[in-house]
Amino acid sequence: MFAGIAKPSPDGLDSAHRYILGIPQPVIDRLLGLLLDQTAQLSTAGWADRVDHLVGASEELDTPAVLMRPDGHVAWVGDDQQDLLDHLPRWFGPAVG
């Protein structure tokens, strides 16, 4: 068992490293969230170092905006800036700047 997960420790990591969905924490820390924004009115200012913001990403997207976590799960759907600002800290920590 390694870091509370029943799987062998990868080479070079010790019990000080956590896992999320089987991915070592140092790798997760380098992944970014993604805001797919069809409204062109939302902002990820304060989280730009942790969230990529793509405006008009796809005509196939049938919702105004989707915030994706680095693991690919949907963290938020909507079109309200304040609602987005309420969700960003939960998944990506406090705003910077």
C-alpha positions in Angstrom: 0.0 0.0 0.0 1.3 3.4 -0.9 -0.2 6.7 0.2 -3.4 4.9 1.2 -3.8 3.3 -2.2 -3.2 -0.4 -2.7 -0.8 -0.2 -5.6 3.0 -0.3 -5.7 5.0 2.9 -5.3 6.4 4.2 -8.6 10.1 4.5 -8.9 11.4 7.7 -7.3 8.4 8.5 -5.2 7.9 7.9 -1.5 5.0 8.0 0.9 5.2 11.8 1.0 3.5 11.9 -2.5 -0.2 11.6 -2.7 -2.2 10.0 -5.5 -5.4 11.2 -7.2 -7.1 8.7 -9.4 -3.8 6.7 -9.5 -1.8 9.7 -10.8 1.0 11.0 -8.5 0.3 14.4 -7.0 3.4 16.1 -8.6 1.9 15.2 -12.1 -1.6 16.5 -11.1 -0.1 19.7 -9.9 1.2 20.4 -13.5 -2.2 19.8 -15.2 -4.6 22.6 -16.0 -8.3 23.0 -15.8 -10.2 24.1 -19.0 -13.1 26.6 -19.4 -14.9 26.1 -22.7 -16.7 29.4 -23.1 -19.3 29.9 -25.8 -20.5 33.2 -24.3 -17.2 35.1 -24.7 -18.2 37.0 -21.6 -16.6 34.8 -18.8 -13.2 35.3 -17.2 -10.8 33.1 -15.4 -8.6 36.1 -14.2 -6.9 35.0 -11.0 -6.7 31.4 -12.1 -5.0 31.8 -15.5 -2.0 29.9 -14.2 -4.3 26.9 -13.5 -7.2 27.2 -16.0 -7.0 27.5 -19.8 -9.8 29.6 -21.2 -11.0 28.8 -24.7 -13.7 31.1 -26.3 -15.9 29.7 -29.0 -14.3 26.3 -28.7 -16.9 24.2 -30.5 -20.2 24.6 -32.3 -21.1 21.2 -31.0 -21.0 22.4 -27.4 -24.7 22.7 -26.5 -24.2 24.7 -23.2 -22.9 28.2 -22.7 -19.8 27.2 -20.8 -18.2 24.2 -19.2 -15.4 24.2 -16.6 -13.4 20.9 -16.7 -11.1 19.7 -14.0 -7.7 18.4 -15.0 -8.9 14.8 -14.7 -11.6 15.5 -17.3 -14.6 15.7 -15.0 -17.1 18.5 -15.4 -16.7 20.9 -12.4 -19.3 23.5 -13.5 -21.8 24.3 -16.4 -23.5 27.7 -16.9 -23.1 31.2 -18.1 -23.1 33.3 -14.9 -19.7 34.9 -14.0 -20.4 35.1 -10.3 -21.5 31.4 -10.2 -18.2 30.5 -12.0 -16.3 32.6 -9.5 -18.0 30.6 -6.7 -16.8 27.3 -8.2 -13.2 28.1 -9.3 -11.7 28.2 -5.8 -13.2 24.8 -4.9 -11.3 23.0 -7.7 -8.4 25.4 -8.4 -7.6 27.1 -5.1 -7.8 30.8 -4.4 -7.4 33.5 -7.0 -3.9 35.0 -7.5 -3.3 38.6 -8.1 
